Amino acid sequence: CVLGRVGHADPLGVLLEAVANARERASKRGMPLRFVASVTGTEDDPQSASRQRKLLSDAGVAVLDSNAEAARFAALLVRPELQARLVE
């Protein structure tokens, strides 16, 4: 989620609706579904980084401090055997 003056005024409005819809569809199929995100921005951005992190977290999304951490975490969710290579 990228914040700032040129970013969407409510970046999570549409995104969290999509997360809820995807979870519902996956649940009906008996499939687990996890979401991972990072927020790029500051408190000075119109969308407020802490507010966006809280909205994501409240929606059950794992929020990591950077896009690199989020990518590594997502990789570990789908391929746990990568832990030795990713966590050094």
N, C-alpha and C positions, 0 to 999 in steps of 0.2 A: 504494500500500500504506500504510494508516494504522495506526499502532501505538498502544499505550497500554493502560491497565488495562481499558478497556471493549472493546478490540479482541480479535480472535481470538488464542488462545494460540500458534497456529502458522499465521499468515496465508498463508504460502507453501506449506504442505503440499498443499493442494488446488489452489492456483493453478498451481504448477509442474507438477503432474500434467496439468492442462488444457493448459498450454503444450506439453508433450511430445506429448500426444495430437493437438493441432491441427497441430503441426509434422509429425507422422507422416502425418496425412491429407493435408496440403498437398503433402508430398513425393511421395506416391503419385500425385498429380495433376500433378506437375511444376511446382508453383507455389511461388515464393519466399514466405516468411512471416517477418516481423520483428515483434519485440515491444519495446515501449517502456514504461518505468515510472519512477515517482519514489517515494521513500519519505518519508512524513511521520512524524517521530518523533525520539527522541533515544536516546542510550546508556542513559539512566536508565529507559527503557521496558522492560518485561519481555521483549519480543521482540528488543531491541537493534538499533538502526538500522543499524549497520555490518554486523551479521550478515545482516540481511535484504538489504542492498545486495549483499553478497558472494554470497549464494545466488542472487539474480536474475542477477547478472553471470556467475556460473559456469554458469548455465543458458542463457547466450547472449542475455539480455535487455539491451537498452541502458538503462542507469540514469542518469537525469538528476537534477540537484540540486533541481529544483522541478517542480510539476505544470505550470506555465506553460512551462518549458523543454521538458518532455516533450511537451506539446501542439504546440509549434512544431516540434520535431524530427520528430514523427509527420507533421505536415502537409507538411514538406519531403520526407519519404520518399515520400509519395503524389503530391505536387504540387511537384516541384523548381522549377518556374517561379515559385513564390511567394517564393523566396529574397530577391529585392530588397525585397519588402515586409516580410518577417519578420525579416530580419537587418539592422538599421540601428543 
